[in-house]
């Protein structure tokens, strides 16, 4: 029992040897018990004058075998002594196993961002993986999908009963009948602990119980006193009077009625690899079936990436749109609309990437001889995910600048699919402006070792960026400012660990303000140049730019992660107003990738990150709406549960906005087999209706 208690409440480092000795002793006792059982199978039940009797003709052999098994040099009766060498080998194996486990856990903490306790074991790792997948893991190890994911455990859910001495004893709760009275249930464990005064109910997942449900905290109860608790299996209140349990169905979750609200179009993003590297449509029959199903629930259209690395892969201005033409023809036949993305970045290595689509081969060849065409960090590491903004006006791409390359590509697309523009099939063109197609610097690349919530690094060390910085410093009259900060830390640093981003750090000084103004202005100038040409290429069609939410360290004074990403947004400055003004200048839509759902579980795992995705979202939205820039949105990760959909709806159609503003459109990421599963698809259909402002008869079903 003591060993079980230690496993529940944890042990200290100095207890390792004692635990190993106990493990060895328990293994010895188990072997001895097995030996006794083996003997008892051979001994008959009858006993004559204290001498065991044997049946059969082999009684003499069996008697001799019994003497060999139970006879010990010391006359120890039925006990069998294990060799000392075997015990030592067992201890060595245990020490070796624990050393390996310690190294694995250390690696997970350091490189995998797993928040594991000091005395963690494989059970803690499995539980962390389950929680990361959205499952509920109770303290006793019971694991099941959250309510939003459908199934529940069939048997009763274990609870933990605690006494004033803080020792925990597992208590099994039988599955009660719905809306009925079940007879009292008392196991031997419950009988022995029925006098304990404290009852601890594990806190359920936030996805599992509505915030309006009864409190899940511990309740102190006494004998014969009415007890009200929330049953973990059905999520509703359970009244216990003496030995009777009265269980009610859970109350309906309060939901906002979106009937009659403005119509917001819903698009579904197609798989990244819907077009292969040969510019061929992959699995057209399977895709057609899925699109028909989506059309049946009245989605408005689909979004698809038009990859630069596929269309212009082999030679400059040699464009191949054949696969996209077949895809667009299929979409037209189903009378769906199109949002297309001019994807000037590579695919692969980022969250959600399941295919690898590099930049065009001829661009990679140029990069081998001139690696400065790519973003570069302080250590000289290149990021070939997209082209550096430093070459926007440099003729280093076979006689063309980067901006000219982008314009030629967009103009080719417009000419190829001109009839779709004229017929209103292509409603919006999103222009890729950086890594992942987002308007930002590649400040936090996973391939270079970045892990959340690191502040990232400045990427301004290719020769073209440094030339621009040197020119800006000379204009300012301080040529010695022509360098990046040398005390800004590394990818995984925290603001207080650096001299540049700490409270009162160099970012507030004269040089810091100069550098950050220049760094963020390069970003704004890039947007201005590319969107001006996109507006020319797609005249009469809505264009858009995608902005990601860098929300970690938002509650600090410096907003370090935003600064390295190119958003000069410390606590005393609005870093998004200039971006919004540029979008307004070109009549572009702001596509803001919602990160609230993606980071929902990380606030608890990394409270030290001081993240505030909601605060950041409202700052960005207000910056756009203040200058009348339409705002679209897309989900950062797939969502299949109602709570997640409700969060999206509340963001897309804010209830408290006095001007009644709402999003321009919403794009769901992305079409995959999990979306087409029956329960998930029913929730998605319900979500689409509410986005369209239609009435939903059963708000809780």
PyMOL commands that set and color helices and strands:
alter all, ss='L'
color gray80, all
select helices_A, chain A and resi 2-9+13-42+59-70+84-112+122-132+147-149+188-193+284-296+308-311+322-333+361-369+371-373+389-391+402-416+418-422+435-437+446-448+463-476+479-481+495-497+506-508+510-537+560-565+577-585+602-605+607-609+613-626+642-652+678-691
alter helices_A, ss='H'
color red, helices_A
select strands_A, chain A and resi 47-48+51-52+135-137+143-145+159-162+168-171+181-182+198-200+219-220+227-230+237-241+244-247+265-269+301-307+337-343+374-376+382-387+426-431+542-548+589-594+631-635+665-668
alter strands_A, ss='S'
color yellow, strands_A
deselect
rebuild
show_as cartoon
